[in-house]
Amino acid sequence: MSRDWVLVVPAYFRLLAGLGFKAGVGLEGSKSNPENGGESEAETQFLVRFGAGWELELGRRFTLTPEVNLDLVSGSVTWVRS
């Protein structure tokens, strides 16, 4: 299956200056790859996401926040970097 889209509603927790953690719930949409020319099936599953990131201030108005996230979907684990 290929991951087509993810929708997460996160809550952010800032513990130290710049260091933040998040947790959220959401949905993941995916399509199965058909074998022998059959039709693909769309599927939507419940998702739980945990993550951490570091905010780097770029002047007064902008931040750059590299993050790493862990998605739990139907017993499988996916690491997401952004």
C-alpha positions in Angstrom: 0.0 0.0 0.0 1.1 3.5 -0.7 0.5 6.4 1.7 -1.4 9.1 -0.1 -2.3 11.6 2.6 -2.2 12.2 6.3 -4.3 14.5 8.4 -3.2 15.1 12.0 -4.5 17.4 14.7 -1.5 17.9 17.0 -1.0 19.4 20.5 2.5 21.0 21.0 4.4 21.0 24.2 7.4 23.3 24.6 9.6 22.1 27.4 12.8 24.1 26.8 13.7 27.1 24.7 13.5 25.8 21.2 12.7 22.1 22.0 9.2 21.0 21.5 7.2 17.8 21.5 3.9 17.0 19.9 1.2 14.3 20.1 -1.8 14.0 17.9 -4.5 11.9 16.3 -5.7 11.8 12.8 -6.4 9.8 9.6 -4.2 8.2 6.9 -5.5 7.6 3.4 -3.9 5.0 1.2 -4.5 3.0 -1.9 -3.6 -0.6 -2.6 -1.6 -1.4 -5.7 -3.7 -3.8 -7.8 -2.2 -6.9 -9.2 -2.9 -8.2 -12.7 -4.6 -4.9 -13.7 -7.4 -5.0 -11.1 -8.8 -1.9 -9.5 -7.1 -0.1 -6.6 -8.9 0.2 -3.3 -8.8 3.3 -1.2 -8.6 2.8 2.6 -8.7 5.3 5.5 -7.2 4.3 8.9 -6.9 5.9 12.3 -3.4 7.4 13.1 -1.6 8.4 16.3 1.5 10.7 15.9 4.3 11.5 18.3 7.1 13.9 17.4 9.8 16.2 18.5 11.4 19.3 16.9 13.8 22.1 17.5 12.8 25.7 16.6 15.5 27.8 15.1 14.6 31.5 15.0 15.2 33.3 11.8 14.7 37.0 12.7 11.5 38.1 14.5 8.9 36.6 12.2 10.1 33.2 11.1 11.3 29.9 12.5 12.8 26.8 10.9 11.8 23.7 12.8 13.3 20.3 11.8 11.2 17.5 13.2 11.0 13.8 13.5 7.7 12.1 13.9 6.5 8.5 14.7 3.2 7.4 13.1 1.3 4.4 14.5 -1.2 3.0 12.1 -2.9 -0.4 12.5 0.0 -1.9 14.3 2.7 -0.6 11.9 5.3 2.1 12.7 6.4 4.8 10.2 9.1 7.3 10.9 8.5 10.7 9.2 11.2 13.5 8.9 10.3 17.0 8.0 
